[in-house]
Amino acid sequence: MGRRRWVQEVGETSAIPINTMEERIQAAKEYGFSNINFIKGDLTDRDFVNQLFEMYKFDILHVWT
């Protein structure tokens, strides 16, 4: 989402099409991904993160650094 915002801020059009998140989710489902969601939130917000853990009961959490 950062790149999309930057392109809009400078008033340009991206050379690489940037689909909406809804379009990306739909494409993933068309390729067979059935358990995929997008949740917009701030990972520095402790309450938001706690809600995610309560809702989804993660078995595994992988953090890229």
PDB file of N, CA, C and O in Angstrom:
ATOM      1  N   MET A   1       0.814  -1.185   0.000  1.00  0.00           N
ATOM      2  CA  MET A   1       0.000   0.000   0.000  1.00  0.00           C
ATOM      3  C   MET A   1       0.864   1.258   0.000  1.00  0.00           C
ATOM      4  O   MET A   1       0.408   2.318  -0.430  1.00  0.00           O
ATOM      5  N   GLY A   2       2.078   1.158   0.466  1.00  0.00           N
ATOM      6  CA  GLY A   2       2.959   2.309   0.485  1.00  0.00           C
ATOM      7  C   GLY A   2       3.296   2.804  -0.893  1.00  0.00           C
ATOM      8  O   GLY A   2       3.310   4.010  -1.143  1.00  0.00           O
ATOM      9  N   ARG A   3       3.570   1.872  -1.800  1.00  0.00           N
ATOM     10  CA  ARG A   3       3.924   2.269  -3.164  1.00  0.00           C
ATOM     11  C   ARG A   3       2.739   2.935  -3.848  1.00  0.00           C
ATOM     12  O   ARG A   3       2.901   3.941  -4.539  1.00  0.00           O
ATOM     13  N   ARG A   4       1.562   2.382  -3.658  1.00  0.00           N
ATOM     14  CA  ARG A   4       0.361   2.959  -4.273  1.00  0.00           C
ATOM     15  C   ARG A   4       0.170   4.395  -3.782  1.00  0.00           C
ATOM     16  O   ARG A   4      -0.128   5.290  -4.572  1.00  0.00           O
ATOM     17  N   ARG A   5       0.340   4.607  -2.496  1.00  0.00           N
ATOM     18  CA  ARG A   5       0.174   5.945  -1.919  1.00  0.00           C
ATOM     19  C   ARG A   5       1.224   6.901  -2.480  1.00  0.00           C
ATOM     20  O   ARG A   5       0.907   8.043  -2.811  1.00  0.00           O
ATOM     21  N   TRP A   6       2.460   6.446  -2.588  1.00  0.00           N
ATOM     22  CA  TRP A   6       3.529   7.293  -3.114  1.00  0.00           C
ATOM     23  C   TRP A   6       3.229   7.706  -4.552  1.00  0.00           C
ATOM     24  O   TRP A   6       3.382   8.874  -4.907  1.00  0.00           O
ATOM     25  N   VAL A   7       2.804   6.751  -5.383  1.00  0.00           N
ATOM     26  CA  VAL A   7       2.480   7.052  -6.783  1.00  0.00           C
ATOM     27  C   VAL A   7       1.372   8.097  -6.846  1.00  0.00           C
ATOM     28  O   VAL A   7       1.438   9.027  -7.650  1.00  0.00           O
ATOM     29  N   GLN A   8       0.351   7.947  -5.999  1.00  0.00           N
ATOM     30  CA  GLN A   8      -0.739   8.925  -5.979  1.00  0.00           C
ATOM     31  C   GLN A   8      -0.251  10.294  -5.515  1.00  0.00           C
ATOM     32  O   GLN A   8      -0.647  11.320  -6.066  1.00  0.00           O
ATOM     33  N   GLU A   9       0.620  10.303  -4.486  1.00  0.00           N
ATOM     34  CA  GLU A   9       1.112  11.580  -3.955  1.00  0.00           C
ATOM     35  C   GLU A   9       1.887  12.383  -4.987  1.00  0.00           C
ATOM     36  O   GLU A   9       1.800  13.611  -5.009  1.00  0.00           O
ATOM     37  N   VAL A  10       2.642  11.704  -5.840  1.00  0.00           N
ATOM     38  CA  VAL A  10       3.408  12.430  -6.848  1.00  0.00           C
ATOM     39  C   VAL A  10       2.596  12.675  -8.119  1.00  0.00           C
ATOM     40  O   VAL A  10       3.094  13.265  -9.077  1.00  0.00           O
ATOM     41  N   GLY A  11       1.330  12.215  -8.119  1.00  0.00           N
ATOM     42  CA  GLY A  11       0.443  12.483  -9.245  1.00  0.00           C
ATOM     43  C   GLY A  11       0.781  11.705 -10.494  1.00  0.00           C
ATOM     44  O   GLY A  11       0.535  12.172 -11.606  1.00  0.00           O
ATOM     45  N   GLU A  12       1.338  10.532 -10.324  1.00  0.00           N
ATOM     46  CA  GLU A  12       1.741   9.723 -11.468  1.00  0.00           C
ATOM     47  C   GLU A  12       0.899   8.446 -11.554  1.00  0.00           C
ATOM     48  O   GLU A  12       0.038   8.178 -10.716  1.00  0.00           O
ATOM     49  N   THR A  13       1.185   7.676 -12.599  1.00  0.00           N
ATOM     50  CA  THR A  13       0.563   6.376 -12.794  1.00  0.00           C
ATOM     51  C   THR A  13       1.660   5.336 -12.746  1.00  0.00           C
ATOM     52  O   THR A  13       2.711   5.502 -13.364  1.00  0.00           O
ATOM     53  N   SER A  14       1.419   4.268 -12.014  1.00  0.00           N
ATOM     54  CA  SER A  14       2.429   3.230 -11.869  1.00  0.00           C
ATOM     55  C   SER A  14       2.644   2.491 -13.183  1.00  0.00           C
ATOM     56  O   SER A  14       1.691   2.191 -13.902  1.00  0.00           O
ATOM     57  N   ALA A  15       3.903   2.202 -13.489  1.00  0.00           N
ATOM     58  CA  ALA A  15       4.220   1.419 -14.684  1.00  0.00           C
ATOM     59  C   ALA A  15       3.782  -0.031 -14.503  1.00  0.00           C
ATOM     60  O   ALA A  15       3.538  -0.745 -15.476  1.00  0.00           O
ATOM     61  N   ILE A  16       3.687  -0.449 -13.254  1.00  0.00           N
ATOM     62  CA  ILE A  16       3.213  -1.796 -12.930  1.00  0.00           C
ATOM     63  C   ILE A  16       1.834  -1.642 -12.308  1.00  0.00           C
ATOM     64  O   ILE A  16       1.695  -0.990 -11.273  1.00  0.00           O
ATOM     65  N   PRO A  17       0.811  -2.231 -12.921  1.00  0.00           N
ATOM     66  CA  PRO A  17      -0.541  -2.089 -12.359  1.00  0.00           C
ATOM     67  C   PRO A  17      -0.588  -2.567 -10.907  1.00  0.00           C
ATOM     68  O   PRO A  17      -0.012  -3.595 -10.552  1.00  0.00           O
ATOM     69  N   ILE A  18      -1.281  -1.801 -10.092  1.00  0.00           N
ATOM     70  CA  ILE A  18      -1.444  -2.147  -8.688  1.00  0.00           C
ATOM     71  C   ILE A  18      -2.924  -2.420  -8.455  1.00  0.00           C
ATOM     72  O   ILE A  18      -3.736  -1.496  -8.414  1.00  0.00           O
ATOM     73  N   ASN A  19      -3.265  -3.689  -8.306  1.00  0.00           N
ATOM     74  CA  ASN A  19      -4.659  -4.048  -8.075  1.00  0.00           C
ATOM     75  C   ASN A  19      -5.070  -3.696  -6.652  1.00  0.00           C
ATOM     76  O   ASN A  19      -4.236  -3.606  -5.752  1.00  0.00           O
ATOM     77  N   THR A  20      -6.371  -3.498  -6.467  1.00  0.00           N
ATOM     78  CA  THR A  20      -6.884  -3.261  -5.126  1.00  0.00           C
ATOM     79  C   THR A  20      -6.720  -4.542  -4.309  1.00  0.00           C
ATOM     80  O   THR A  20      -6.530  -5.621  -4.868  1.00  0.00           O
ATOM     81  N   MET A  21      -6.792  -4.417  -3.005  1.00  0.00           N
ATOM     82  CA  MET A  21      -6.660  -5.596  -2.150  1.00  0.00           C
ATOM     83  C   MET A  21      -7.786  -6.594  -2.436  1.00  0.00           C
ATOM     84  O   MET A  21      -7.569  -7.805  -2.404  1.00  0.00           O
ATOM     85  N   GLU A  22      -8.981  -6.084  -2.715  1.00  0.00           N
ATOM     86  CA  GLU A  22     -10.092  -6.967  -3.053  1.00  0.00           C
ATOM     87  C   GLU A  22      -9.786  -7.778  -4.313  1.00  0.00           C
ATOM     88  O   GLU A  22     -10.077  -8.972  -4.374  1.00  0.00           O
ATOM     89  N   GLU A  23      -9.202  -7.125  -5.310  1.00  0.00           N
ATOM     90  CA  GLU A  23      -8.837  -7.821  -6.549  1.00  0.00           C
ATOM     91  C   GLU A  23      -7.746  -8.856  -6.295  1.00  0.00           C
ATOM     92  O   GLU A  23      -7.766  -9.937  -6.882  1.00  0.00           O
ATOM     93  N   ARG A  24      -6.800  -8.530  -5.427  1.00  0.00           N
ATOM     94  CA  ARG A  24      -5.733  -9.475  -5.100  1.00  0.00           C
ATOM     95  C   ARG A  24      -6.280 -10.704  -4.380  1.00  0.00           C
ATOM     96  O   ARG A  24      -5.884 -11.833  -4.671  1.00  0.00           O
ATOM     97  N   ILE A  25      -7.190 -10.473  -3.442  1.00  0.00           N
ATOM     98  CA  ILE A  25      -7.805 -11.590  -2.704  1.00  0.00           C
ATOM     99  C   ILE A  25      -8.587 -12.469  -3.673  1.00  0.00           C
ATOM    100  O   ILE A  25      -8.498 -13.695  -3.609  1.00  0.00           O
ATOM    101  N   GLN A  26      -9.346 -11.858  -4.559  1.00  0.00           N
ATOM    102  CA  GLN A  26     -10.132 -12.626  -5.531  1.00  0.00           C
ATOM    103  C   GLN A  26      -9.219 -13.448  -6.435  1.00  0.00           C
ATOM    104  O   GLN A  26      -9.513 -14.610  -6.717  1.00  0.00           O
ATOM    105  N   ALA A  27      -8.123 -12.862  -6.891  1.00  0.00           N
ATOM    106  CA  ALA A  27      -7.184 -13.597  -7.743  1.00  0.00           C
ATOM    107  C   ALA A  27      -6.587 -14.775  -6.985  1.00  0.00           C
ATOM    108  O   ALA A  27      -6.446 -15.862  -7.547  1.00  0.00           O
ATOM    109  N   ALA A  28      -6.237 -14.578  -5.728  1.00  0.00           N
ATOM    110  CA  ALA A  28      -5.682 -15.675  -4.920  1.00  0.00           C
ATOM    111  C   ALA A  28      -6.693 -16.804  -4.796  1.00  0.00           C
ATOM    112  O   ALA A  28      -6.330 -17.976  -4.893  1.00  0.00           O
ATOM    113  N   LYS A  29      -7.950 -16.462  -4.583  1.00  0.00           N
ATOM    114  CA  LYS A  29      -9.003 -17.485  -4.472  1.00  0.00           C
ATOM    115  C   LYS A  29      -9.180 -18.228  -5.790  1.00  0.00           C
ATOM    116  O   LYS A  29      -9.429 -19.434  -5.796  1.00  0.00           O
ATOM    117  N   GLU A  30      -9.054 -17.519  -6.901  1.00  0.00           N
ATOM    118  CA  GLU A  30      -9.164 -18.163  -8.215  1.00  0.00           C
ATOM    119  C   GLU A  30      -8.012 -19.140  -8.450  1.00  0.00           C
ATOM    120  O   GLU A  30      -8.147 -20.089  -9.222  1.00  0.00           O
ATOM    121  N   TYR A  31      -6.881 -18.906  -7.786  1.00  0.00           N
ATOM    122  CA  TYR A  31      -5.737 -19.813  -7.892  1.00  0.00           C
ATOM    123  C   TYR A  31      -5.754 -20.900  -6.828  1.00  0.00           C
ATOM    124  O   TYR A  31      -4.782 -21.641  -6.679  1.00  0.00           O
ATOM    125  N   GLY A  32      -6.848 -20.999  -6.090  1.00  0.00           N
ATOM    126  CA  GLY A  32      -7.008 -22.101  -5.157  1.00  0.00           C
ATOM    127  C   GLY A  32      -6.739 -21.799  -3.700  1.00  0.00           C
ATOM    128  O   GLY A  32      -6.864 -22.692  -2.862  1.00  0.00           O
ATOM    129  N   PHE A  33      -6.375 -20.579  -3.367  1.00  0.00           N
ATOM    130  CA  PHE A  33      -6.176 -20.231  -1.961  1.00  0.00           C
ATOM    131  C   PHE A  33      -7.547 -19.995  -1.332  1.00  0.00           C
ATOM    132  O   PHE A  33      -8.241 -19.045  -1.692  1.00  0.00           O
ATOM    133  N   SER A  34      -7.930 -20.846  -0.408  1.00  0.00           N
ATOM    134  CA  SER A  34      -9.269 -20.723   0.160  1.00  0.00           C
ATOM    135  C   SER A  34      -9.264 -20.051   1.532  1.00  0.00           C
ATOM    136  O   SER A  34     -10.282 -19.504   1.955  1.00  0.00           O
ATOM    137  N   ASN A  35      -8.150 -20.088   2.216  1.00  0.00           N
ATOM    138  CA  ASN A  35      -8.094 -19.544   3.568  1.00  0.00           C
ATOM    139  C   ASN A  35      -7.225 -18.290   3.562  1.00  0.00           C
ATOM    140  O   ASN A  35      -6.124 -18.285   4.114  1.00  0.00           O
ATOM    141  N   ILE A  36      -7.723 -17.236   2.937  1.00  0.00           N
ATOM    142  CA  ILE A  36      -6.948 -16.002   2.815  1.00  0.00           C
ATOM    143  C   ILE A  36      -7.847 -14.823   3.165  1.00  0.00           C
ATOM    144  O   ILE A  36      -8.995 -14.743   2.729  1.00  0.00           O
ATOM    145  N   ASN A  37      -7.303 -13.919   3.953  1.00  0.00           N
ATOM    146  CA  ASN A  37      -8.028 -12.727   4.380  1.00  0.00           C
ATOM    147  C   ASN A  37      -7.089 -11.537   4.357  1.00  0.00           C
ATOM    148  O   ASN A  37      -5.868 -11.686   4.370  1.00  0.00           O
ATOM    149  N   PHE A  38      -7.677 -10.362   4.324  1.00  0.00           N
ATOM    150  CA  PHE A  38      -6.909  -9.132   4.479  1.00  0.00           C
ATOM    151  C   PHE A  38      -7.545  -8.349   5.611  1.00  0.00           C
ATOM    152  O   PHE A  38      -8.749  -8.093   5.611  1.00  0.00           O
ATOM    153  N   ILE A  39      -6.731  -7.977   6.563  1.00  0.00           N
ATOM    154  CA  ILE A  39      -7.202  -7.185   7.688  1.00  0.00           C
ATOM    155  C   ILE A  39      -6.312  -5.960   7.771  1.00  0.00           C
ATOM    156  O   ILE A  39      -5.106  -6.069   7.994  1.00  0.00           O
ATOM    157  N   LYS A  40      -6.905  -4.808   7.593  1.00  0.00           N
ATOM    158  CA  LYS A  40      -6.133  -3.569   7.659  1.00  0.00           C
ATOM    159  C   LYS A  40      -6.039  -3.135   9.112  1.00  0.00           C
ATOM    160  O   LYS A  40      -7.047  -3.019   9.809  1.00  0.00           O
ATOM    161  N   GLY A  41      -4.820  -2.898   9.555  1.00  0.00           N
ATOM    162  CA  GLY A  41      -4.634  -2.465  10.930  1.00  0.00           C
ATOM    163  C   GLY A  41      -3.201  -2.059  11.174  1.00  0.00           C
ATOM    164  O   GLY A  41      -2.338  -2.198  10.307  1.00  0.00           O
ATOM    165  N   ASP A  42      -2.968  -1.565  12.347  1.00  0.00           N
ATOM    166  CA  ASP A  42      -1.661  -1.073  12.745  1.00  0.00           C
ATOM    167  C   ASP A  42      -1.031  -2.066  13.711  1.00  0.00           C
ATOM    168  O   ASP A  42      -1.513  -2.233  14.831  1.00  0.00           O
ATOM    169  N   LEU A  43       0.037  -2.724  13.290  1.00  0.00           N
ATOM    170  CA  LEU A  43       0.677  -3.732  14.126  1.00  0.00           C
ATOM    171  C   LEU A  43       1.419  -3.135  15.310  1.00  0.00           C
ATOM    172  O   LEU A  43       1.899  -3.872  16.172  1.00  0.00           O
ATOM    173  N   THR A  44       1.522  -1.801  15.367  1.00  0.00           N
ATOM    174  CA  THR A  44       2.099  -1.178  16.555  1.00  0.00           C
ATOM    175  C   THR A  44       1.026  -0.871  17.594  1.00  0.00           C
ATOM    176  O   THR A  44       1.333  -0.398  18.688  1.00  0.00           O
ATOM    177  N   ASP A  45      -0.232  -1.139  17.251  1.00  0.00           N
ATOM    178  CA  ASP A  45      -1.361  -0.935  18.164  1.00  0.00           C
ATOM    179  C   ASP A  45      -1.606  -2.238  18.928  1.00  0.00           C
ATOM    180  O   ASP A  45      -2.134  -3.201  18.373  1.00  0.00           O
ATOM    181  N   ARG A  46      -1.222  -2.257  20.192  1.00  0.00           N
ATOM    182  CA  ARG A  46      -1.301  -3.472  21.003  1.00  0.00           C
ATOM    183  C   ARG A  46      -2.717  -4.050  21.054  1.00  0.00           C
ATOM    184  O   ARG A  46      -2.889  -5.266  20.965  1.00  0.00           O
ATOM    185  N   ASP A  47      -3.729  -3.196  21.194  1.00  0.00           N
ATOM    186  CA  ASP A  47      -5.108  -3.693  21.244  1.00  0.00           C
ATOM    187  C   ASP A  47      -5.505  -4.385  19.948  1.00  0.00           C
ATOM    188  O   ASP A  47      -6.154  -5.431  19.968  1.00  0.00           O
ATOM    189  N   PHE A  48      -5.115  -3.802  18.826  1.00  0.00           N
ATOM    190  CA  PHE A  48      -5.404  -4.411  17.527  1.00  0.00           C
ATOM    191  C   PHE A  48      -4.761  -5.786  17.423  1.00  0.00           C
ATOM    192  O   PHE A  48      -5.410  -6.746  17.005  1.00  0.00           O
ATOM    193  N   VAL A  49      -3.495  -5.889  17.798  1.00  0.00           N
ATOM    194  CA  VAL A  49      -2.775  -7.159  17.717  1.00  0.00           C
ATOM    195  C   VAL A  49      -3.407  -8.192  18.656  1.00  0.00           C
ATOM    196  O   VAL A  49      -3.568  -9.354  18.282  1.00  0.00           O
ATOM    197  N   ASN A  50      -3.762  -7.776  19.862  1.00  0.00           N
ATOM    198  CA  ASN A  50      -4.415  -8.694  20.796  1.00  0.00           C
ATOM    199  C   ASN A  50      -5.736  -9.211  20.227  1.00  0.00           C
ATOM    200  O   ASN A  50      -6.062 -10.387  20.392  1.00  0.00           O
ATOM    201  N   GLN A  51      -6.493  -8.347  19.564  1.00  0.00           N
ATOM    202  CA  GLN A  51      -7.749  -8.769  18.938  1.00  0.00           C
ATOM    203  C   GLN A  51      -7.493  -9.811  17.853  1.00  0.00           C
ATOM    204  O   GLN A  51      -8.246 -10.777  17.729  1.00  0.00           O
ATOM    205  N   LEU A  52      -6.434  -9.619  17.067  1.00  0.00           N
ATOM    206  CA  LEU A  52      -6.094 -10.596  16.037  1.00  0.00           C
ATOM    207  C   LEU A  52      -5.821 -11.964  16.652  1.00  0.00           C
ATOM    208  O   LEU A  52      -6.303 -12.985  16.163  1.00  0.00           O
ATOM    209  N   PHE A  53      -5.039 -11.968  17.733  1.00  0.00           N
ATOM    210  CA  PHE A  53      -4.707 -13.230  18.385  1.00  0.00           C
ATOM    211  C   PHE A  53      -5.941 -13.885  18.987  1.00  0.00           C
ATOM    212  O   PHE A  53      -6.072 -15.108  18.950  1.00  0.00           O
ATOM    213  N   GLU A  54      -6.835 -13.097  19.535  1.00  0.00           N
ATOM    214  CA  GLU A  54      -8.065 -13.650  20.105  1.00  0.00           C
ATOM    215  C   GLU A  54      -8.967 -14.216  19.017  1.00  0.00           C
ATOM    216  O   GLU A  54      -9.564 -15.277  19.199  1.00  0.00           O
ATOM    217  N   MET A  55      -9.074 -13.517  17.885  1.00  0.00           N
ATOM    218  CA  MET A  55      -9.969 -13.945  16.806  1.00  0.00           C
ATOM    219  C   MET A  55      -9.455 -15.174  16.075  1.00  0.00           C
ATOM    220  O   MET A  55     -10.241 -16.063  15.748  1.00  0.00           O
ATOM    221  N   TYR A  56      -8.158 -15.247  15.811  1.00  0.00           N
ATOM    222  CA  TYR A  56      -7.634 -16.251  14.900  1.00  0.00           C
ATOM    223  C   TYR A  56      -6.914 -17.419  15.562  1.00  0.00           C
ATOM    224  O   TYR A  56      -6.665 -18.425  14.896  1.00  0.00           O
ATOM    225  N   LYS A  57      -6.574 -17.329  16.828  1.00  0.00           N
ATOM    226  CA  LYS A  57      -5.954 -18.455  17.543  1.00  0.00           C
ATOM    227  C   LYS A  57      -4.842 -19.086  16.703  1.00  0.00           C
ATOM    228  O   LYS A  57      -4.885 -20.279  16.402  1.00  0.00           O
ATOM    229  N   PHE A  58      -3.859 -18.287  16.331  1.00  0.00           N
ATOM    230  CA  PHE A  58      -2.773 -18.728  15.459  1.00  0.00           C
ATOM    231  C   PHE A  58      -2.075 -19.982  15.986  1.00  0.00           C
ATOM    232  O   PHE A  58      -1.815 -20.101  17.183  1.00  0.00           O
ATOM    233  N   ASP A  59      -1.776 -20.912  15.083  1.00  0.00           N
ATOM    234  CA  ASP A  59      -0.940 -22.059  15.412  1.00  0.00           C
ATOM    235  C   ASP A  59       0.526 -21.688  15.243  1.00  0.00           C
ATOM    236  O   ASP A  59       1.389 -22.132  16.000  1.00  0.00           O
ATOM    237  N   ILE A  60       0.787 -20.862  14.232  1.00  0.00           N
ATOM    238  CA  ILE A  60       2.155 -20.450  13.906  1.00  0.00           C
ATOM    239  C   ILE A  60       2.142 -18.965  13.581  1.00  0.00           C
ATOM    240  O   ILE A  60       1.210 -18.461  12.955  1.00  0.00           O
ATOM    241  N   LEU A  61       3.161 -18.291  14.001  1.00  0.00           N
ATOM    242  CA  LEU A  61       3.332 -16.887  13.643  1.00  0.00           C
ATOM    243  C   LEU A  61       4.751 -16.716  13.148  1.00  0.00           C
ATOM    244  O   LEU A  61       5.704 -16.993  13.875  1.00  0.00           O
ATOM    245  N   HIS A  62       4.899 -16.258  11.911  1.00  0.00           N
ATOM    246  CA  HIS A  62       6.216 -16.032  11.335  1.00  0.00           C
ATOM    247  C   HIS A  62       6.387 -14.535  11.146  1.00  0.00           C
ATOM    248  O   HIS A  62       5.529 -13.872  10.564  1.00  0.00           O
ATOM    249  N   VAL A  63       7.479 -14.018  11.632  1.00  0.00           N
ATOM    250  CA  VAL A  63       7.742 -12.579  11.516  1.00  0.00           C
ATOM    251  C   VAL A  63       8.968 -12.405  10.632  1.00  0.00           C
ATOM    252  O   VAL A  63      10.036 -12.952  10.907  1.00  0.00           O
ATOM    253  N   TRP A  64       8.791 -11.631   9.563  1.00  0.00           N
ATOM    254  CA  TRP A  64       9.922 -11.303   8.698  1.00  0.00           C
ATOM    255  C   TRP A  64      10.562 -10.035   9.216  1.00  0.00           C
ATOM    256  O   TRP A  64       9.874  -9.090   9.602  1.00  0.00           O
ATOM    257  N   THR A  65      11.883 -10.021   9.222  1.00  0.00           N
ATOM    258  CA  THR A  65      12.574  -8.814   9.662  1.00  0.00           C
ATOM    259  C   THR A  65      13.501  -8.327   8.575  1.00  0.00           C
ATOM    260  O   THR A  65      14.180  -7.316   8.750  1.00  0.00           O
TER     261      THR A  65
END
